[in-house]
């Protein structure tokens, strides 16, 4: 890779041709609203989408664009371009689209299917793919051009040698900032991509390449970005002129609510929360001990889940001490929204994920019981 300053890369570094008509609708809404996705056939890329597209055609790229900027539609443009090249060469090569959750797999599958002429299929745990044989995967590979799946499925298939990375010409990695530490994204790249003699092209998509804790300076940001670039063998690309993007990408609107301070028995409340946390931590520990797996992946996931439960507990206590009952109550609701969706995981891990949810629901009831009537 070229050794540039990651934070200064922008559209000004590359000249871009504009082979398509530029319209007003970059169709970021098509990605989020299935009811409107049928109109995506009339997709007219915006200028900034064309700039990212032109750069990504020339080199492996991590596109950093806000949520709602239409990153998926750039990926669709690349899929169509590469699929045409494959067809012209008469070769059988796969395009793989990776998304970190089953919900995103469904969402991106729909968008790709509607906007391309490729044969597309989606894969996730609930389809029973963990039990598929080599013949099952051979059939899928022969029948389809684009495979949309969660990264754990691709990692498992590669480890079983049901699919070789040499058969893939293009990988799109949605929410690619997750490609760190023991995440399946990072394992795919380290165990297979970097060891391959025939590497596929890579296109990563994220709203923010810097997500981990401990970022306190520009140097820290550059370090995290450089690490992500190294793992994904790609270069971060951002838009320099944001004028057009600001017209189409919605901005968050803040609102303030004020409450009178509520008197409550802090010690009694914290004791109840501590008892609840200890109870559920023990449950997770027992579930973790019952897991038998060929790889450390599942054990690592359980450790992460237990750590997450502890972090939830600590954050809620902090809100209770520093911000009061209402903020602590709202913090629990935010934590509930972020409990991992384990629908496509094994039964024991699904149960562990449910335990985290039950803990937060119990804490919500405990704190809610201390709020004066009519406060919520």
C-alpha positions as CSV (number, residue, x, y, z in Angstrom):
1,X,0.0,0.0,0.0
2,X,1.1,3.6,-0.5
3,X,2.3,5.3,2.6
4,X,0.1,8.4,2.8
5,X,-1.2,10.3,5.7
6,X,-4.6,8.6,6.2
7,X,-6.3,11.6,7.8
8,X,-5.6,13.8,4.8
9,X,-6.9,11.6,2.0
10,X,-9.7,13.1,0.1
11,X,-11.3,13.3,-3.3
12,X,-8.8,16.1,-4.2
13,X,-6.0,13.4,-4.4
14,X,-7.7,11.6,-7.3
15,X,-9.2,12.9,-10.5
16,X,-12.5,11.2,-11.3
17,X,-14.3,10.6,-14.6
18,X,-18.1,10.7,-14.6
19,X,-19.4,8.0,-16.9
20,X,-22.9,8.1,-15.5
21,X,-25.5,10.9,-15.3
22,X,-25.5,12.6,-11.9
23,X,-29.0,12.9,-10.4
24,X,-30.5,14.2,-7.2
25,X,-31.3,10.8,-5.7
26,X,-28.3,8.8,-4.3
27,X,-30.8,6.4,-2.9
28,X,-29.4,6.0,0.6
29,X,-33.1,5.6,1.6
30,X,-33.3,2.5,-0.5
31,X,-30.9,0.8,1.9
32,X,-32.9,1.5,5.0
33,X,-36.4,1.4,3.7
34,X,-37.4,-1.7,1.9
35,X,-40.6,-0.1,0.7
36,X,-38.7,2.4,-1.3
37,X,-36.0,0.1,-2.6
38,X,-38.0,-0.7,-5.7
39,X,-37.3,2.8,-7.0
40,X,-33.6,2.1,-6.8
41,X,-33.7,1.0,-10.5
42,X,-33.8,4.7,-11.3
43,X,-30.7,5.3,-9.2
44,X,-28.7,8.3,-10.3
45,X,-25.4,8.6,-8.4
46,X,-24.3,11.8,-6.8
47,X,-21.0,13.4,-7.6
48,X,-19.3,12.2,-4.4
49,X,-20.6,8.7,-4.9
50,X,-19.0,8.7,-8.4
51,X,-15.7,10.0,-6.9
52,X,-15.6,7.1,-4.4
53,X,-16.5,4.6,-7.1
54,X,-13.7,5.8,-9.4
55,X,-11.1,5.5,-6.6
56,X,-12.4,2.1,-5.5
57,X,-12.1,0.8,-9.0
58,X,-8.3,1.6,-9.0
59,X,-7.3,0.3,-5.5
60,X,-8.5,-1.3,-2.4
61,X,-10.5,1.3,-0.5
62,X,-12.2,2.0,2.9
63,X,-15.0,4.5,2.1
64,X,-15.6,6.7,5.2
65,X,-19.1,8.2,4.7
66,X,-21.8,9.1,7.2
67,X,-24.8,6.9,7.7
68,X,-27.3,7.8,5.0
69,X,-24.7,8.9,2.4
70,X,-25.4,5.9,0.2
71,X,-22.3,3.7,0.7
72,X,-24.2,0.6,-0.3
73,X,-25.1,2.1,-3.7
74,X,-21.4,2.7,-4.3
75,X,-20.9,-1.0,-3.6
76,X,-23.7,-1.8,-6.0
77,X,-21.9,0.2,-8.7
78,X,-18.7,-1.7,-8.1
79,X,-20.5,-5.0,-8.2
80,X,-22.1,-4.2,-11.5
81,X,-18.7,-3.1,-12.9
82,X,-16.8,-6.1,-11.7
83,X,-19.6,-8.5,-12.7
84,X,-19.5,-7.2,-16.3
85,X,-15.7,-7.7,-16.4
86,X,-16.1,-11.3,-15.1
87,X,-18.7,-12.0,-17.8
88,X,-16.5,-10.6,-20.5
89,X,-13.6,-12.8,-19.4
90,X,-15.8,-15.9,-19.3
91,X,-14.4,-16.8,-15.8
92,X,-16.3,-18.1,-12.8
93,X,-15.4,-15.8,-10.0
94,X,-17.4,-14.9,-6.9
95,X,-18.3,-11.6,-5.3
96,X,-18.8,-11.8,-1.6
97,X,-20.6,-9.1,0.5
98,X,-20.1,-9.4,4.2
99,X,-22.4,-7.8,6.8
100,X,-21.9,-8.1,10.6
101,X,-25.6,-9.0,11.4
102,X,-28.4,-11.1,9.9
103,X,-30.5,-8.0,9.7
104,X,-27.9,-6.2,7.5
105,X,-27.5,-9.4,5.4
106,X,-31.2,-9.3,4.6
107,X,-31.1,-5.6,3.9
108,X,-28.0,-5.6,1.6
109,X,-29.2,-8.8,-0.2
110,X,-32.4,-7.0,-1.1
111,X,-30.6,-3.9,-2.4
112,X,-28.1,-5.9,-4.5
113,X,-30.8,-8.2,-6.0
114,X,-33.0,-5.2,-7.0
115,X,-30.2,-3.1,-8.5
116,X,-28.2,-5.7,-10.4
117,X,-28.7,-8.5,-12.9
118,X,-26.5,-10.8,-10.9
119,X,-27.6,-14.1,-9.3
120,X,-27.6,-13.2,-5.6
121,X,-28.1,-15.4,-2.5
122,X,-28.0,-14.7,1.2
123,X,-26.5,-17.0,4.0
124,X,-26.9,-16.9,7.8
125,X,-27.0,-19.4,10.6
126,X,-30.8,-19.9,10.7
127,X,-30.7,-21.4,7.1
128,X,-28.8,-24.3,8.6
129,X,-25.6,-23.5,6.6
130,X,-23.4,-24.8,9.5
131,X,-24.6,-28.3,8.6
132,X,-24.0,-28.0,4.8
133,X,-21.6,-30.3,3.1
134,X,-19.0,-29.5,0.4
135,X,-21.6,-30.5,-2.3
136,X,-24.1,-28.0,-0.9
137,X,-21.6,-25.2,-1.1
138,X,-20.4,-26.3,-4.6
139,X,-24.0,-26.0,-5.8
140,X,-24.4,-22.5,-4.3
141,X,-21.1,-21.4,-5.8
142,X,-22.0,-22.7,-9.3
143,X,-25.5,-21.1,-9.2
144,X,-24.7,-17.7,-7.9
145,X,-22.5,-14.6,-8.6
146,X,-22.9,-12.7,-5.4
147,X,-22.9,-14.3,-1.9
148,X,-24.2,-12.1,0.9
149,X,-23.4,-13.5,4.4
150,X,-22.2,-12.8,7.9
151,X,-18.4,-13.0,8.4
152,X,-18.5,-16.0,10.7
153,X,-20.1,-18.1,8.0
154,X,-17.3,-17.1,5.5
155,X,-14.7,-17.8,8.1
156,X,-16.1,-21.3,8.8
157,X,-16.4,-22.1,5.1
158,X,-12.9,-21.1,4.4
159,X,-11.6,-23.1,7.4
160,X,-13.4,-26.2,6.2
161,X,-11.9,-25.6,2.7
162,X,-15.4,-25.6,1.2
163,X,-14.5,-22.4,-0.5
164,X,-11.1,-21.0,-1.4
165,X,-10.3,-17.3,-1.5
166,X,-8.8,-17.8,-4.9
167,X,-12.3,-18.3,-6.2
168,X,-13.3,-14.8,-5.0
169,X,-12.5,-11.7,-7.1
170,X,-14.1,-9.0,-4.9
171,X,-15.0,-8.7,-1.1
172,X,-17.2,-5.9,0.2
173,X,-17.0,-5.5,4.0
174,X,-19.9,-3.6,5.5
175,X,-19.2,-1.8,8.9
176,X,-15.6,-2.6,8.3
177,X,-14.4,-0.8,11.4
178,X,-15.1,-4.0,13.3
179,X,-12.1,-5.6,11.7
180,X,-10.0,-5.6,14.8
181,X,-8.7,-8.1,17.4
182,X,-10.7,-11.4,17.3
183,X,-13.6,-10.2,15.1
184,X,-14.3,-12.6,12.2
185,X,-13.5,-9.8,9.8
186,X,-9.9,-9.7,11.2
187,X,-9.6,-13.4,11.2
188,X,-10.7,-13.8,7.6
189,X,-8.0,-11.3,6.6
190,X,-5.2,-12.6,8.8
191,X,-5.8,-16.3,8.3
192,X,-6.7,-16.3,4.6
193,X,-6.5,-13.0,2.7
194,X,-2.9,-12.1,3.6
195,X,-1.7,-15.6,3.0
196,X,-3.3,-15.9,-0.4
197,X,-1.3,-15.8,-3.6
198,X,-4.4,-14.5,-5.5
199,X,-6.0,-11.8,-3.4
200,X,-9.5,-10.4,-4.2
201,X,-10.2,-6.7,-4.4
202,X,-11.4,-5.2,-1.2
203,X,-14.0,-2.4,-0.6
204,X,-14.7,-1.5,3.1
205,X,-17.6,0.7,4.2
206,X,-17.9,2.6,7.5
207,X,-19.2,5.8,9.0
208,X,-16.2,6.0,11.3
209,X,-12.9,4.1,11.1
210,X,-12.0,5.1,14.7
211,X,-14.2,3.4,17.3
212,X,-12.1,1.9,20.1
213,X,-11.5,3.5,23.5
214,X,-8.4,5.4,24.4
215,X,-8.4,7.8,21.5
216,X,-7.0,11.0,22.9
217,X,-5.0,12.6,20.1
218,X,-4.5,12.8,16.4
219,X,-1.7,10.3,16.7
220,X,-4.1,7.8,18.3
221,X,-6.6,8.3,15.5
222,X,-3.8,7.8,12.9
223,X,-2.6,4.7,14.6
224,X,-6.1,3.1,14.6
225,X,-6.7,4.0,11.0
226,X,-3.3,2.7,9.9
227,X,-4.0,-0.6,11.7
228,X,-7.4,-0.9,10.0
229,X,-5.8,-0.2,6.6
230,X,-3.1,-2.8,7.3
231,X,-5.6,-5.5,8.2
232,X,-7.9,-4.7,5.3
233,X,-5.0,-4.1,2.9
234,X,-6.8,-0.9,1.9
235,X,-6.6,2.9,2.1
236,X,-9.1,5.1,3.8
237,X,-10.8,7.5,1.4
238,X,-12.9,10.5,2.5
239,X,-14.7,13.3,0.6
240,X,-12.9,16.6,0.7
241,X,-15.7,18.9,-0.6
242,X,-18.7,18.1,1.6
243,X,-21.1,20.7,0.1
244,X,-23.2,18.2,-1.8
245,X,-23.2,15.6,0.9
246,X,-24.5,18.1,3.5
247,X,-27.5,18.7,1.3
248,X,-28.6,15.0,1.3
249,X,-27.3,13.5,4.5
250,X,-29.6,14.3,7.4
251,X,-28.0,15.9,10.5
252,X,-29.0,14.9,14.1
253,X,-31.1,17.4,15.9
254,X,-30.6,17.7,19.7
255,X,-33.4,18.3,22.2
256,X,-33.2,19.0,25.9
257,X,-35.5,17.8,28.7
258,X,-35.3,19.0,32.3
259,X,-36.5,17.2,35.4
260,X,-36.6,18.1,39.1
261,X,-34.2,16.1,41.2
262,X,-35.9,13.0,42.6
263,X,-35.1,11.8,46.1
264,X,-34.4,8.0,46.3
265,X,-32.5,5.5,48.5
266,X,-29.3,5.3,46.5
267,X,-27.7,2.6,48.7
268,X,-30.7,0.3,48.6
269,X,-31.0,0.7,44.8
270,X,-27.3,0.0,44.2
271,X,-27.6,-3.1,46.4
272,X,-30.5,-4.5,44.4
273,X,-28.5,-3.8,41.1
274,X,-25.4,-5.5,42.5
275,X,-27.4,-8.6,43.4
276,X,-29.0,-8.7,40.0
277,X,-25.6,-8.3,38.2
278,X,-24.0,-11.1,40.3
279,X,-26.9,-13.4,39.6
280,X,-26.7,-13.0,35.9
281,X,-22.9,-13.1,35.8
282,X,-23.0,-16.5,37.5
283,X,-25.5,-17.7,34.9
284,X,-23.2,-16.6,32.0
285,X,-20.2,-18.2,33.7
286,X,-22.1,-21.6,33.9
287,X,-23.2,-21.3,30.2
288,X,-19.7,-20.5,29.1
289,X,-18.4,-23.5,31.0
290,X,-20.8,-25.8,29.1
291,X,-19.6,-24.8,25.6
292,X,-17.5,-27.3,23.7
293,X,-16.1,-25.9,20.4
294,X,-13.3,-26.8,18.0
295,X,-12.2,-23.2,17.9
296,X,-11.8,-20.6,20.6
297,X,-14.3,-18.4,18.8
298,X,-17.3,-19.3,20.9
299,X,-15.3,-19.1,24.2
300,X,-14.0,-15.6,23.1
301,X,-17.6,-14.6,22.4
302,X,-18.8,-15.6,25.8
303,X,-15.9,-13.8,27.5
304,X,-16.8,-10.7,25.5
305,X,-20.5,-11.1,26.5
306,X,-19.6,-11.3,30.2
307,X,-17.4,-8.3,29.9
308,X,-20.2,-6.4,28.1
309,X,-22.6,-7.3,31.0
310,X,-20.0,-5.9,33.5
311,X,-19.6,-2.8,31.4
312,X,-23.4,-2.3,31.2
313,X,-23.5,-2.5,35.0
314,X,-20.7,0.0,35.5
315,X,-22.2,2.5,33.0
316,X,-25.6,2.4,34.6
317,X,-24.1,2.9,38.0
318,X,-22.1,5.9,36.7
319,X,-25.2,7.5,35.3
320,X,-27.0,6.9,38.5
321,X,-24.3,8.6,40.6
322,X,-23.5,11.5,38.2
323,X,-26.7,12.1,36.2
324,X,-29.6,10.9,38.3
325,X,-32.4,8.4,38.0
326,X,-33.9,9.5,34.7
327,X,-30.6,9.3,32.9
328,X,-29.8,6.0,34.4
329,X,-33.2,4.7,33.3
330,X,-32.6,6.0,29.8
331,X,-29.1,4.5,29.8
332,X,-30.5,1.0,30.5
333,X,-32.8,1.4,27.5
334,X,-29.9,2.3,25.3
335,X,-28.0,-0.8,26.5
336,X,-31.0,-2.9,25.8
337,X,-31.0,-1.7,22.2
338,X,-27.3,-2.8,21.9
339,X,-27.6,-6.3,23.2
340,X,-26.2,-8.5,20.4
341,X,-28.6,-10.3,18.1
342,X,-27.6,-13.9,18.5
343,X,-30.3,-15.4,16.2
344,X,-27.8,-17.1,13.9
345,X,-25.5,-18.4,16.7
346,X,-25.5,-21.7,18.6
347,X,-28.2,-22.4,21.2
348,X,-26.0,-21.8,24.2
349,X,-24.8,-18.5,23.0
350,X,-28.3,-17.4,22.2
351,X,-29.3,-18.3,25.8
352,X,-26.3,-16.2,27.0
353,X,-27.4,-13.3,25.0
354,X,-30.9,-13.6,26.4
355,X,-29.4,-13.5,29.9
356,X,-27.9,-10.1,29.1
357,X,-31.2,-8.9,27.9
358,X,-33.0,-10.3,31.0
359,X,-30.4,-8.6,33.3
360,X,-31.1,-5.2,31.7
361,X,-34.9,-5.7,31.8
362,X,-34.6,-6.5,35.5
363,X,-32.5,-3.4,36.1
364,X,-35.0,-1.3,34.2
365,X,-37.7,-2.5,36.5
366,X,-35.5,-1.8,39.6
367,X,-34.8,1.7,38.6
368,X,-38.3,2.3,37.3
369,X,-39.7,1.3,40.7
370,X,-37.7,4.2,42.3
371,X,-39.1,6.8,40.0
372,X,-42.0,9.0,41.2
373,X,-45.4,8.2,39.6
374,X,-45.8,10.1,36.3
375,X,-42.0,10.8,35.9
376,X,-41.7,8.7,32.7
